[in-house]
Amino acid sequence: MRPAAPLTSHERDRALRRVRAVAWTAGIAAAVVGGGLSVAAAHAFKGHHATAAPTTTPAPAPTATHRVHVPPAEHVPPIAGSPATLAPPQQAPTAAPPAPVPAAPPPVSGGS
């Protein structure tokens, strides 16, 4: 395969204009296709009509309040070989002492 001859500045500019036009065309085509698909989806999946009259439902008759019985928790025996349950510590933890501030390094002259 033979290497391509170097382009002149006019040929390069023309090629760049072509690439720019193709990029713009592709972008506009993508926007048009996206808009068309959204319109098609809007027509395919129609929602509720905004002008539909609200339906009235009869109010439910008042009912007597009744209580629900919930059984107590069951006793679950511990699993054999499991570690002991967690317990609070005997004493609250204390704060660590603050870290010492390192001394500032001595100034260094900018000599030669």
Secondary structure, DSSP 8 states (H G I E B T S, - for coil): --------HHHHHHHHHHHHHHHHHHHHHHHHHHHHHHHHHHHHS----TT----------------------------TT--------SS---------------------
